[in-house]
Amino acid sequence: MYLLVADKNNIVKIKREITTLAGVPINDLIQKRPKILMTKIHALYDMLALFSKYGIPESSVARYPELFTLSVETVRRRIEELNKDPVLSTMTSHPQVGRIIYYQKKILDRIKYFNSLNTETPTLHVLSADTKRFKQIVAAGDLKNKGTDVVHILSQHFGKTCEELRQSITRHPHWLTISMQKIQESLKYLEGRGDISKEQIFHALPIVLYPRLKIEKELEYVLANNEASVKDMHLLHLVLYYLEKPVHFTGDGLWPSEHSGVDEDDPEPEEFINLNSQSYEKDKSLYRHQHLSSFTSTTLG
């Protein structure tokens, strides 16, 4: 149908001048999405320049060639809105960022819906689901993050492999329950200080799951009491220790205290205590020098 109504001169130019689009042979792309032939060749070039300017990977665009059927101004506006939105901006490195751009209006409406319910916004697999699947997810209350979304976004941020990232973040039992927006807020705080390195954060990666204000409070406590210097690799492990100490190292330190399953008045019931935490209390120097990663590799494992 599009061959009948498209500008023949434009079709000839596209086939003559463009051999690949977003890394895909142009003939394959046209066969998959013939509507692309309705887009003027200069607009295709402009969109490629836009994707390059804003760091949108070709592989992501190739997944959603429908993007080339939109106007250049629409694509530009959506990318700019994506970068400004506190939720969507956390997903700019996601392999499906092309889907975010194409279905942006629907996704923003869903973000507003979750905000109206005072509920943390889920990750992309919920926001970008088709209408039928979205209704099923909401009805079932299945709003947990998709592990691959979290792992990919953070692996890109830290420059680590997905396997390295997964091994670090999955030490925490609640890693799928915290939204990427909250994770990014904590990351922004830690990195925004200017005195804590990415490697220090990655070394104690579960810390990014905790609320920014809680991290700030315990970090200032550790530094004020000279339990570690800001350059010590174990600094954030100490912060994790103090975040989890009130809840007996169960991983519940990332919730408000009223949500914890631990009774603060209990005489430290055995099932909630990791043996390492007892040794930390008896000998902080032993903690500093011999068990720097015990909390993140054992207690939350």
TAQUIGI-V60352 format. One record per pair of residues at least 4 apart in sequence whose C-alpha atoms are under 8 Angstrom apart, sorted by the first residue. I is the first residue (numbers start at 1). J is the second residue. D is the distance in Angstrom with one decimal. If there is no record, write none. Layout:
I&J&D / I&J&D
This chain:
1&5&6.9 / 2&6&5.6 / 2&34&6.5 / 2&35&6.0 / 2&37&7.1 / 2&38&7.0 / 3&8&8.0 / 3&34&7.9 / 3&37&7.5 / 6&10&7.7 / 6&11&7.4 / 6&37&6.4 / 6&38&5.3 / 7&11&6.4 / 7&38&7.2 / 8&12&6.3 / 9&13&6.3 / 10&14&6.1 / 10&37&7.6 / 10&40&6.3 / 10&41&6.5 / 11&15&6.2 / 11&37&6.0 / 12&16&6.0 / 13&17&5.7 / 13&18&7.8 / 13&41&7.1 / 14&18&5.4 / 14&37&7.8 / 14&41&6.0 / 15&19&6.9 / 15&26&7.3 / 15&27&7.8 / 18&26&6.7 / 19&25&5.9 / 19&26&5.4 / 19&27&8.0 / 20&24&5.1 / 20&25&4.2 / 20&26&4.8 / 21&25&6.4 / 21&26&5.7 / 21&29&7.6 / 21&62&7.9 / 22&48&7.6 / 22&58&4.8 / 22&59&6.9 / 22&61&6.3 / 22&62&5.4 / 23&58&6.5 / 23&59&7.4 / 23&62&7.1 / 24&28&7.0 / 24&29&6.6 / 24&62&6.8 / 25&29&6.4 / 26&30&6.1 / 27&31&6.1 / 28&32&6.2 / 29&33&5.9 / 29&34&7.6 / 29&65&7.3 / 30&34&4.5 / 30&35&7.5 / 30&36&6.4 / 30&37&7.1 / 33&65&7.0 / 33&66&6.9 / 35&39&7.6 / 35&69&6.5 / 36&66&7.6 / 36&68&6.0 / 36&69&5.4 / 38&69&7.4 / 39&43&6.6 / 39&44&6.9 / 39&68&7.1 / 39&69&6.2 / 40&44&6.6 / 41&45&6.5 / 42&46&6.2 / 43&47&6.1 / 43&71&7.5 / 43&72&6.3 / 44&48&6.3 / 44&68&6.6 / 45&49&6.3 / 46&50&6.3 / 46&72&6.8 / 47&51&6.2 / 47&68&7.4 / 47&72&5.9 / 47&75&7.5 / 48&52&6.3 / 49&53&6.0 / 50&54&6.2 / 50&76&6.9 / 51&55&6.0 / 51&56&4.8 / 51&57&7.2 / 51&58&7.7 / 52&56&6.1 / 52&57&7.5 / 54&79&7.7 / 56&60&7.0 / 56&61&7.4 / 56&92&7.4 / 56&93&7.5 / 56&97&7.5 / 56&98&7.9 / 57&61&6.6 / 57&95&7.9 / 58&62&6.0 / 59&63&6.5 / 59&95&7.3 / 60&64&7.0 / 60&94&8.0 / 60&95&5.2 / 60&96&5.6 / 60&97&6.1 / 60&98&5.3 / 61&65&6.2 / 61&67&7.3 / 61&97&7.8 / 61&98&5.2 / 63&96&7.4 / 63&98&7.0 / 63&99&7.9 / 64&98&5.8 / 64&99&6.2 / 64&102&7.8 / 65&69&7.7 / 66&70&7.3 / 66&102&7.4 / 67&75&7.5 / 67&98&7.4 / 67&101&7.8 / 67&102&6.1 / 70&74&6.5 / 70&75&6.7 / 71&75&6.4 / 72&76&6.1 / 73&77&6.0 / 74&78&6.1 / 75&79&6.2 / 75&101&7.2 / 76&80&6.2 / 77&81&6.1 / 78&82&6.0 / 78&101&6.0 / 78&104&7.0 / 79&83&6.3 / 79&101&6.6 / 80&84&6.4 / 81&85&6.1 / 82&88&5.4 / 82&89&5.6 / 82&92&7.7 / 82&101&7.6 / 83&88&7.0 / 83&89&4.7 / 83&92&7.5 / 84&88&7.9 / 84&89&6.4 / 85&89&5.6 / 86&90&7.1 / 86&181&6.7 / 87&91&7.6 / 87&121&7.6 / 87&180&7.5 / 87&181&5.5 / 88&92&7.1 / 90&153&7.6 / 90&180&6.7 / 90&181&6.7 / 90&184&7.0 / 91&97&6.7 / 91&124&7.9 / 91&153&6.8 / 92&97&5.9 / 93&97&6.9 / 93&153&6.2 / 93&156&7.0 / 94&149&7.2 / 94&152&6.8 / 94&153&6.0 / 96&100&6.7 / 97&101&6.4 / 98&102&6.3 / 99&103&6.0 / 99&104&7.9 / 99&128&7.4 / 100&104&5.3 / 100&107&7.2 / 100&128&7.1 / 103&107&6.2 / 103&128&7.3 / 104&108&6.0 / 105&109&6.2 / 106&110&6.4 / 106&128&8.0 / 107&111&6.3 / 107&127&5.5 / 107&128&6.2 / 108&112&6.3 / 109&113&6.3 / 110&114&6.4 / 110&127&6.4 / 111&115&6.2 / 111&121&6.3 / 111&127&7.4 / 112&116&6.1 / 113&117&6.6 / 114&118&6.3 / 114&119&5.3 / 114&120&6.8 / 114&121&6.0 / 115&119&5.8 / 115&120&7.1 / 115&121&7.2 / 120&179&6.4 / 121&179&6.4 / 121&181&7.8 / 122&126&6.2 / 122&127&6.8 / 122&143&5.8 / 122&144&6.6 / 122&145&6.0 / 122&179&6.1 / 123&127&6.5 / 123&144&7.9 / 123&145&5.4 / 123&146&6.8 / 123&149&7.0 / 123&179&6.8 / 123&180&6.9 / 124&128&5.7 / 124&129&8.0 / 124&146&8.0 / 124&149&7.1 / 125&129&6.0 / 125&145&7.9 / 125&146&6.7 / 125&149&7.8 / 126&134&6.4 / 126&137&7.3 / 126&143&7.1 / 127&134&7.6 / 129&133&5.8 / 129&134&5.3 / 130&134&5.9 / 131&135&6.3 / 132&136&6.4 / 133&137&6.2 / 134&138&6.2 / 135&139&6.0 / 136&140&6.1 / 137&141&6.0 / 137&142&5.3 / 137&143&6.9 / 138&142&6.5 / 138&143&7.2 / 144&176&5.8 / 144&177&5.5 / 145&149&7.4 / 145&150&7.2 / 145&176&5.0 / 145&177&6.3 / 145&178&7.4 / 145&179&6.9 / 146&150&6.8 / 146&176&7.1 / 147&151&6.1 / 147&176&6.6 / 148&152&5.9 / 149&153&6.2 / 150&154&6.2 / 150&180&7.0 / 151&155&5.9 / 151&162&6.0 / 151&165&6.2 / 151&166&6.0 / 152&156&6.2 / 152&162&6.2 / 153&157&6.4 / 154&158&6.2 / 154&165&7.1 / 155&159&5.6 / 155&160&4.9 / 155&161&5.9 / 155&162&5.6 / 155&165&5.7 / 156&160&6.8 / 158&198&6.9 / 158&202&7.3 / 160&164&6.2 / 160&165&6.4 / 161&165&6.3 / 162&166&6.0 / 163&167&6.2 / 164&168&6.5 / 165&169&6.2 / 166&170&5.8 / 167&171&6.9 / 168&202&7.8 / 168&204&7.9 / 168&205&6.1 / 168&206&7.2 / 168&297&8.0 / 169&175&6.6 / 169&205&6.0 / 169&206&5.5 / 170&175&6.3 / 170&301&7.4 / 171&206&7.2 / 171&296&6.2 / 171&297&6.3 / 171&298&7.8 / 171&300&5.0 / 171&301&4.4 / 172&206&6.2 / 172&251&6.5 / 172&296&7.5 / 172&300&4.9 / 172&301&6.4 / 173&251&6.4 / 173&300&6.4 / 173&301&7.4 / 174&178&7.5 / 174&251&7.1 / 175&206&7.7 / 175&209&6.8 / 178&182&6.6 / 178&183&7.0 / 178&209&6.3 / 179&183&6.4 / 180&184&6.0 / 181&185&6.3 / 182&186&6.5 / 182&209&7.4 / 182&211&7.1 / 183&187&6.2 / 183&208&5.4 / 183&209&5.5 / 183&210&7.6 / 184&188&5.9 / 184&208&7.7 / 185&189&6.3 / 185&212&6.6 / 186&190&6.3 / 186&208&5.5 / 186&209&7.4 / 186&210&7.1 / 186&211&6.4 / 186&212&4.7 / 186&215&7.8 / 187&191&6.0 / 187&208&6.0 / 188&192&5.5 / 189&193&6.4 / 189&212&6.8 / 190&194&7.8 / 190&196&6.6 / 190&201&7.9 / 191&195&7.6 / 191&196&6.2 / 191&197&6.9 / 191&198&7.2 / 195&230&6.7 / 195&231&7.4 / 196&200&6.6 / 196&201&7.5 / 196&230&6.7 / 196&231&6.9 / 197&201&6.6 / 198&202&6.1 / 199&203&6.0 / 200&204&6.7 / 200&233&5.5 / 200&234&7.6 / 200&235&7.8 / 200&236&7.1 / 201&205&5.5 / 201&207&7.5 / 201&208&7.9 / 201&236&7.0 / 203&233&7.5 / 204&236&6.0 / 204&237&5.8 / 204&240&8.0 / 204&293&7.6 / 204&296&6.5 / 206&210&7.7 / 206&296&7.1 / 207&215&7.7 / 207&236&7.4 / 207&240&6.4 / 209&254&6.9 / 210&214&6.9 / 210&215&6.6 / 210&253&7.6 / 210&254&4.8 / 210&255&8.0 / 211&215&6.4 / 211&254&6.5 / 212&216&6.1 / 213&217&6.2 / 214&218&6.4 / 214&243&7.4 / 215&219&5.9 / 215&239&7.1 / 215&243&7.5 / 216&220&6.1 / 217&221&6.3 / 218&222&6.2 / 218&239&5.6 / 218&242&6.4 / 218&243&6.8 / 219&223&6.3 / 219&236&7.5 / 219&239&5.6 / 220&224&5.8 / 221&225&6.1 / 222&226&6.2 / 222&227&5.4 / 222&228&6.5 / 222&235&7.9 / 222&238&7.2 / 222&239&6.8 / 223&227&6.3 / 223&228&6.1 / 223&229&6.4 / 223&230&7.1 / 228&232&6.3 / 228&234&7.6 / 228&235&5.7 / 228&238&8.0 / 229&235&6.9 / 230&235&6.6 / 231&235&7.4 / 234&238&6.5 / 234&288&7.2 / 234&292&5.7 / 234&293&7.6 / 235&239&6.6 / 236&240&6.1 / 237&241&6.2 / 237&292&6.5 / 237&293&6.7 / 237&295&7.1 / 237&296&7.5 / 238&242&6.5 / 239&243&6.2 / 240&244&6.1 / 240&295&7.6 / 241&245&5.9 / 241&249&7.8 / 241&295&6.9 / 242&246&7.5 / 243&253&5.6 / 243&254&7.7 / 244&248&6.2 / 244&249&4.8 / 244&250&7.1 / 244&251&6.5 / 244&252&7.1 / 244&253&4.9 / 245&249&5.7 / 245&253&8.0 / 246&253&7.4 / 246&264&7.2 / 247&251&7.6 / 247&252&6.2 / 247&253&6.0 / 247&260&7.1 / 247&262&6.0 / 247&264&7.4 / 248&262&7.7 / 248&268&7.4 / 248&272&5.5 / 248&273&5.6 / 248&274&7.8 / 249&253&7.7 / 249&272&6.9 / 249&273&6.6 / 249&274&6.9 / 249&277&7.7 / 249&299&6.6 / 249&300&7.7 / 250&272&6.4 / 250&273&7.9 / 250&299&7.6 / 250&300&7.2 / 251&300&6.5 / 252&260&5.9 / 252&261&7.6 / 253&257&7.6 / 253&260&7.6 / 255&259&6.0 / 255&260&6.6 / 256&260&7.0 / 262&266&7.9 / 268&272&7.1 / 268&273&7.1 / 269&273&7.0 / 273&277&6.9 / 273&278&7.8 / 274&278&7.2 / 274&299&6.3 / 275&279&6.8 / 276&280&6.3 / 276&294&7.2 / 276&295&7.9 / 276&299&8.0 / 277&281&6.5 / 278&282&6.4 / 279&283&6.0 / 279&284&7.9 / 279&286&7.7 / 279&287&7.4 / 280&284&5.3 / 280&286&6.9 / 280&287&5.2 / 283&287&6.6 / 284&288&6.2 / 285&289&6.2 / 286&290&5.5 / 286&291&6.9 / 287&291&4.9 / 287&292&6.2 / 288&292&5.7 / 291&295&7.9 / 293&297&5.9 / 293&298&8.0 / 294&298&5.3 / 294&299&6.7 / 295&299&4.8 / 295&300&6.5 / 296&300&5.7 / 296&301&7.1 / 297&301&5.7
